[in-house]
Amino acid sequence: MAFFGTPQPAVPALRAFVEADDVEVVAVVTNPDRPAGRGYKLTPPPVKVTALDAGLEVWQPQKPRERLDDLKALDVDACAVVAYGSILPQDVLDVGGKGFVNLHFSLLPAWRGAAPVPASILAGDTTTGVTCFRLDAGMDTGDVLTRHEVRILPDETSGELTARLAEAGGPVLVDAIRGLVDGSLPLQPQDHDAATYASKINAEDARLDLTDSAEVLDRMIRGYNPMPGAHTTFDGTRLKIHRAVPMLDVDGTPGAVVGDVDGRPVIAVGRGGLRLDQVQPAGKPRMDGRDFANGYRPERLGS
């Protein structure tokens, strides 16, 4: 089997394959090292680090087609894919044995696309999960092998939920590969008429409108944490809000600081309010809401 993946959420699945006695990972395909951090130091992707630690062969093509002949020569039974980060063309899919099985962080056909976890939180879903399906030419449209459902916790961020889904999904993906190869898991077509879509997120999507309700703003703050970070303005500059608690019994002009709870400021919004637990003024590190209140003495946000 060959494993395709790049960022941290792909690591638990790779580890699950390494620990599986009946599955041999003959190659790990990941994106090239990229500059990262304040110094833009060339940094290997997390999957590469994990693979090398496990003694696995690592390929880092600019485009997956560059290793087409090598993959063909391996004559693998199947391939696993988790957040690889590049589109796999059909000629690559054709040499993946019985198929490329993708681990997707939603219950397909819900939230096909680039950002399924934020989409689930933004929509107010109470459950989500992972789906293992065989890749085809469409966007997350392939036949399903298995799903695993989890409950979304009331205060969970996208980063936290993604990490939890990644851990839960590793063994599910291993079982899906086994089931595809030995034929014990039938392929089930998706209901395409029921599909919903989660498009790529940009910073403007995460701009908070403080005339919205506390419930909607809470979903945005959690859904856009850690990236790109929900934000409003304070004294004419951007203020990211990383953690907040919705409060229903708050009245006031949207954006006005109307009080505090344990030293953390409470702002009124369109309906209800938000207690600011963790914020980040422009050019500053993240800080507790108490430190923001003490250091900046805010009276109003959104201006």
N, C-alpha and C positions, 0 to 999 in steps of 0.2 A: 504494500500500500504506500502511496505517496500522500504527504500532508501539505496543504497549501494554507498559509496564514501569516499574519504579520504583527498586529498589535497585541497588547496585554490580554484582551478578552479571548484571544485564540489560544493562550498558553494552557489553561486548564484542560482543554480538549487534547492538545498534544501530549500533555502529561498522562492523560487517561490512556492514550494509545501506547505510550512507552511502558506503562504499568500492566497492560493487557498481555498475558502470556501467549495468547493465540493469534496475535496480530503483529506483523513485522513492518516497521516503518523503514522503507528502503531509501527514501529521500524526503527532505523537507524543502519546500519552495517558498521563498519569502521575498519581500521587496528589498531593494538595495539599502545599504546604510545611508542615513540622511543626517544633515546638520540639525542639531537640536540644542536647546538651552540658551542661556544668555550669550555664551561664547560661540554658539553655532558649531560646536564640536561634532565631528562625524560620529554618529551613534548607531549601533546595530539595533534592529528591531527586537522586541522582547522574544519573539518566536525563535529568532536565530540564536539568542543567548541560551534559551532553554534547550534547543536542539544540540548545540555544541556541547553543553554540559552533559547531555545524554549520549554523546558519542555518535550522533547521527550526521549523515552527509547533508550539507546545506547548499542549495542553489539560490542565487540572487540575480535573476535576469532582469533587465530593464523592462522587457516584455516577455510574457510566458512562452510565446511562440519560439523564442530563442533556444529553448531547451526541448523543443518538440521531438527531435530525433532521440535525445537522451531518454525522455519519458517513454517513447515508443520502445526503446531497447530494454527498459525495465520490465515490460510486459506485466504490469501490475494487475491485481484482481479488481481494484477500485481505488478511488482517491477521495480524500476528505478535504473540505474547504471550510474555513472559519475566518471571515473578515480578511480575505487575502489582499484586497485593495486594488486589484486590476481585473478588467474583464477577461474572462477566459474564452477565446474564440472557438468556433466549432471544431476546427481541426485538432485543437488541444483536447477538447471534450471527447473527441472520437477515439483517443488512445488511452482513455482512463479505465480500461477494463469494463466492468459492468456499469460504470458510471462515476461521476463526481457527486458526492453527497455533501450538500451544504447545510451547515447549522445556522439557522436564522433565528433572531431573537424576537419572535412574535409567534402567535398561533395563526399561521397562514390558513386562508387567504387574507387575514387581517394584517394590515400594515406592511405591505410589500414596499421595498425601497431602502433608502440609505439610512433612515433614522427611525427605526421601529420603536425603540425604547422611549425616546422623548414623545413620540406620537401617542403611545399608550397612556403616558402620564398626562399629557395635555388634553386628551379626550376624556379624562376622568375614568378610564377603565379600572375595574377592581381586580381583574385577572389578566394575565398574559402568559407567556411561556416560551418554549423553543420548539422549532419544527425542523426535522431533518427531511430534506427532499432532494430528488435527483435533478441536477442542473439541466436546463435545456436552453434554447436560444432566447427565451423571454426573460423578463425581470421578475425573478422569484415566482415563476409560474409552473415549475416542474412538479411531477407527481410526488406525493408525500409518502414517506416510509413510516414515520412515527412523530408524535407530538408529546410534549410534557408540559402540564399547566402549573402555574404558580400564582399565588395571590400577591397583588401589589400592596405594600404596606402604606398606611396613610401618610407618613412623613418621608417616604423614600424618594431619593433623587435618582436621576438617570444614571449617574455613575455608580451608585450603590446597587440599583436594580440590574444594571449590566453585569456587574461583578457577580451577583448572585445567579443570574441566568447562565453566565459562563461556567461557573462551577457545576451547576445542575446539568448543563448541556453536554459536558464532556462524556460521561458514561452513556448518555442517550445517543450521542453520535457514534460511539464505539459499537453499541448494540445495532444501530442502523446499518453500519458498514457490514457487520456480521450477517445481518438479516438479508441485505442485498446480495451478498456474495453467495450465501447458501440457499437463498430462495425462500427463507422462512417468513420474511416480511413482504406482503404484497404491496405493490405500488398503487396508490390511490389518487385519482385525478382530483385537482382542486375545483371548488365551485367558483369559477371565475366571475360570475355575476355578483358574488358576495365580497369581492376584493375591495380593500381600502388601501390607500397609498400614503407613504411617509417620505416626503421629499427631503432633499438635503437642506440643512439648516444654515442660515447666515446670521450675522450679528443683528441685523435689523429686525429679524423675526423675534428676537429676545427683548425688544424695547417694551417696557411696561407702560400701559395706559392706566394711570391711577384712578380713572373714573370707572374702571372695571370692578367687579366684585372681588372680595377677598378670596373667594373660592377659585375664581379664574386666575387671579394673580399668584396664588399659592401653587397652582399647577404649573404655571410658567416658571416660577422660581425653581421648583423642583425639576421640571422637565429640561431646563436649560443649564442645569448644574451637572458636570463642571463646565461644559462648553456649549455655547459661547459665553454663558453667564447672563442671566436676566439683569436688565439695567434700567435705571431712570437717570435723572440729573439732580445735582445739588450744587448750588452756587454757580450754575452755568457749565459745570463739567460732569462727566459721566460718573455715576455711582452704581457699581454692581451690587446686587443683593443676592448673596449666596444661600442664606438661611433666613427664613421668616416663619412665624406662626400665625395662621389666620385667626381673627377674633371677630365674632359676630356682633357683640354688644358694644360697638364703637360708632359714634356719630361725629361728623365734622366735614369740613371742606376737603375734598380729595387732595392728598399730599401733605396736609397739615399735620405737624406733630402735636398730638392731643394728650399725651401723657407718657407714662413709662410703666414697665413691669420689671421689678428687680433691677432697675437702672437701664434697662434696654428700651429704646424709644418705641412708641406706638404711633403709627400714622393712620389717619383716616383714608379710606378709599371709597369707591363708588357705592359699595354696600359693605359695611363692616370696616375692619381695619387689619393692620399687619403689625406684629411685634418684630422688630428687626434684630435678629440674633447674630448675624454675621454679614458684614458688608465690606466693600473694597472701594475706597475713593480712588480717583484717577491717579496713577503713578505711585500708589501705596500698596503695601501687602494687605491681605485679608485681615480684618480685625473684628473682635467681639463688638456687639452692639453697644455694650457699656462704654468701651473705649471710644467708640465713635461719638456717643452722646457727650462724654466728658471732654473730648478733644476738640470737637467741632461745634457743639451747642446747636444742633440743627433745629430750625423752626418749621421748615417746609422743604419737601422734596418735589421734584418735577418742575423745577424752575432754574 
